[in-house]
């Protein structure tokens, strides 16, 4: 039997069987699809996810993604960090279309909404040039 938080898709056409998706599977698909969009720095999790990650000592693939399911329809909420310099509305629209396409293609479920929340903007840190040792830089030329 499927648990209450699992998604079941009946397949009567070919095998007459049943396929069950755990919500974490759909959240992982959404997370990977969103991470592939240009301009996305990463996923942003909440306080609870941060504490859970520290306690479990592992990085979650579903960080920043919440999935709600009603029979064969899925609603996804994604919290992202966007890189500075990108048009936010374009990046968010690309996240919505890419995530919807990935979930529908891989699972056959219908995605009713992909809600994107921009949690922060990421600024690139300046790359530091390796410092030359002071002794090499100030050696007098030998004659």
N, C-alpha and C positions, 0 to 999 in steps of 0.2 A: 504494500500500500504506500501511496505517496504521502509525505508529510504535508502539513498545511502550507508551508513556505516553499514547496516545490511546484514547478510548472509542468503540467502534463499535456502532451500533444498526442492526440489519437491518430493513428495511421491505419485506416481501414482499407485503403486502396490496394496496397501491395502485400503486407504481411499480416494485417489484422492485429498488430501489436500496439505497444504504447512506448513513447519516448518521454522521459522525465528529465527536466533541466533544473538543476539547483540554482537558486538566485545568484550565487557566487560565480557561476559559469557565465551568466549573462553580464554580470558586473565586470568580470575579467575581459570579456569581449569588448564592452564599452570602453573600459580603461585603455586597452591596447589601441583601439580605433582612435580615441581622442589623442593619445600620445603621438600618433603618427602625423597629426596635423601640424603643418608648418606654423610656427609662432607659439606653440604650446611648450612651456618650460617644464611643466610637470603637473601632477595632481595635488590638490590641497585637501588634507583630511581635517576633521574636526578634533576637538580636544579628546573626546572619547577614543577615537581611532589612534591618536598619538600615544595615549596611555596604554591602550591595548597592544600597540606595536612594541612599546618599550618592555612591557611585561612578557610578551611572547618572544621577544628578541629576534623578530624577523620582519621583513618588509612585505606589506600586503599588496597584492596586485589589484585589489579592489579599493584601495585608498581613494577617498574623495568621490566614490560612486555609490548611489543609492538606487535600488531597483524596486519598483512596485508592480505587481502582476494582478491582472483581472482576467481570468480564464485564458484567452489567447492574445490579450493585449498587454503590452509592456510600457511602463512609463519610467524614464531614466532621469536622474538628477546627477549632474557632473560638476564638481568643484575644481577649477583649474587655475593655474598660474600662467599668465601670458607674458611673453618676452616683450620688453620695451621696444617701441618702434613699429609694431604691427598694428593694423587697424583692428580694433577689438571686435567690431560687429562682423567683419569678414572672417576672422578666426573662429568666432562663436558659430557662425552659420556653417562653416566647414566642419566644425566638430559635430553639429547637429546632423548634417547630411551624412557624414562618414560613419557616425555611430549608428544611425538608423539603418543605413545600408548594410553595415557589418552584421548587426543583430538579425535583421530580417533574412539576409542571405544565409547565414550560418545556422539559424534555428528554425526558420519558417514561421516564426511568430510575428505578429503585427506590432510595430512600435507606434503608440499613439502620441507620445511626446518625448522630446529630449530637451530638458531644461538645463541650461548652462549657467553656472554662477562663477563669475570672475572673482576669485578670492584676493589676488594681488598681482602686481606687475613685477617682473624680474628684470633687474638691471645687470648687464654684463659687468663683471669685475675686470678692471684693466689688467692685461697680462704683464707680469713683471719680467723685465729683462734680467738675465743672470748677471749678477754683479761681478766685475773683474776684481781679483784680489789687488789690494792697494800696492803690494810689493811689485807686481808685474807692471802696473800702470806707470810707476814712477822710476823705473830703472833707467839710469843714464846709458846712453849708447857708448859702447866700447870703441876705442880708436886703435 
